[in-house]
Amino acid sequence: MRPGIHPFYQKVVYMDTNSGFKFLSGSTVGSKETIQWEDGNTYPLIKIEVSSDTHPFYTGRQKFADKGGRAERFLQKYNMKKEE
């Protein structure tokens, strides 16, 4: 490999923000947040929304959040009543 053209590869901890599940992996992505891992070393922390711990394909269960459509969310956000 030619020196100076490859991104910095390091170990990082990924944390699922929905469940708190954490795992150690390698990545070229860095972070200003750090966390102490089980081996006693400190690694950059990357927060993710979906991992194998919460994804329906891996868990076998689906969760549907009834957020409503765009109009309903707008009305709820501004505390407005729906005209009928």
N, C-alpha and C positions, 0 to 999 in steps of 0.2 A: 504494500500500500504506500502511496505517496504521502509523505509527511505534510501536515498543514492544511489539508483540504477536507478532512473528515470532521464531522461534529463530535463534540465531547460526549462520550458514552459513559453513563454512570448507573449505579443502582439507585432506585427510588422506591418509595412506598406509595402505593395507590390506596386511597380510602374511599369506599362507597359512602356517600353522604346520606343515603336513605337508611342503610342498615348499620353503618359503622364497621363493616367488614374491611380488613386491611390485608394486603399482600405485597411481597417484595418482588420486584422485577427490574429489568434493565431498560433504560430509555435515554434518548438524547434530549428530552425535555427537562428543564430545570424548574426550580421553584424557590421562592424566598422563605417559605414555611418549611420547617424541619420537624422531625419526630424521632424519638429514640425507639429503635426496633428491639425485638426480643433478644438479639445477639449482643446488645449493649452499644452498638454503633448508632450514630445519628445520620439519617438520610433525608433528602428532600421529600416533601409530602405533596402528592398530586391528588386533588379531590376530583372524584368522578361521580356522576349521577346514577349510572347503571353498571353493574358488574355481574359476574356469574352468580353472585349471591342473591341478586334481586331481579334478574332478567327472567321473564316468563318461560323462555325456551329451556333454561337450565333448572328452574324451580318447579316447573310443571303446573304452576298456578298463575292465573292472570288477575290483575287488579285493574279495575276500571275506575278512574276518578271522573265523576260526573261534573265536568267543568261547565257544561252548557256551551252554546254557540257564542259567536263574537258579540252579538247584540246583547245577549243575557249577561255576559261578563262586563260589558260596558255599563249597562244599567246598574248592575250590582256595585261596580267600582265607584260610581258617582251617586250611589244611594238614590236612584231614581225609580219611579214606579212605571210599570209597563202600561201603555195606553191600549185599551181594547175597544 
